Amino acid sequence: QVLLVESGGGLVQAGGSLRLSCAASGSFLRINDMRWYRQAPGLQRELVASITNEITYYIDSVTGRFTISRDNVKNAVYLQMHSLKFEDTGTYYCNADVAVSTYQFVEYWGQGTQVTVSS
């Protein structure tokens, strides 16, 4: 069993910053892609950023404001968020492709952490 546990969410004023963290624990060989998704009330969950080795991807609305990074020793992924906007409000989920055996990858999700940006 693999657990992804997020932390770092909270309430922040527009223009402020937050740093989300997600750490993986359990029995596995390695972690491949790691991602951050978010879901606002009434909307579909959307991919915000991903990181594969050192290659990163961001959706247009967060490019230049958010930075995704990872620590392979700690099996963790981070999302540094600056210049937060009201529309960044939502529940942020960590997602990872985890090698549970030599040839088997399983996708895991964290429980989510709430980010609320007040305008």
N, C-alpha and C positions, 0 to 999 in steps of 0.2 A: 504494500500500500504506500502511495506517495501522497503527501500533503503539500499544498501550496498555501502559504499564509501571508496575507497582505497586511500592511500597516502604513500609517502615515496620512490617512485621510483626515478631513476636518472641515471646519468652516473658516473661510478666508474672504477678505474683501477683494473686490475686483482690482486687478493690478498686483495682487500679492503672489506669493510663491508657496508651493508645497512640494514635498519629496515623498513619493510613494516607494515602498519597499515590498519585495515578495521573496520569501525564502522557501526553498523546497527541502523537504525532509522525508526520510523513509529509505527503502531499499531500491536502488537503481544503479545503472552503470554510468550514465551521463545524461546531460540534457542538451538537446539540439536547439531548435528555435524557441525563443521566449518572446512573449507578446503582452501588451496591455490593451485591453478592450474597455469600453465604457458603454453604459446604458443610461439614458435619461428617461424620466417617466413618460410613458406613452410612445417611446421610440424604440427602434430595434437596436440591439447591441452592435456596436461598430468597433472595428479595429482602429486603434489610435497609433500604435507604434510597435515595431518588431525589431528583433536583433538576432542575427545568425552569424556566429563567429563575431566579426567586427563590423559586419554590414548591417546598416540600420535603414529602417523605412518609417516614414511618418505620413499621416494624412495631411492634406494641404492646410487644414484649419489650425494645426498645431505646429507646423514647420516654423522653426526659428524661435519658438517659445518653449517647447518641450525637448528634453534630451533623455533617451533611453540608454542604459548602460547595464553591464552585468559583471558579476564577480564569480568566476567559475570555481574558485576555491570554496566560496561560501554557498554555491548553488543558489545565487540570488540575482534578481533583476530589479532595477530601479527606474523610476520615472521622475525626473526633475522637471517641475512645471513652474514656469515664470509667466508674468504678465497675464495672470488668469482672468478669464472673462466669464460672465454670467452663463454663457452657453457651454462652458466646460463642466458645468454642474452635472453630476451623475454618479452612478456606482461604477467604480473602476475595478476591473477583474484582471488578475494575472492568469496567463495561459502558457503552457509549455508542452513541448513534445519530449517525452521522457523515454529513454531506452531502458526498458525493464529487463531485457535480455539482449543477447548479441544481435538478434534479428527482429526483435519486437519493440515497436514504439507505441506508446499510449499517450493520448492527449489528456492533460489534467487541467482543471480549473481551480482557482482559489474561490473563497467565499465572498469576496468583494469588499471594498472599502469605500465609504461614502465621501465624496468631495462636493462641498456646497460653496458656491461663489456668490456672495451678496453684491448686488449692484449699487 
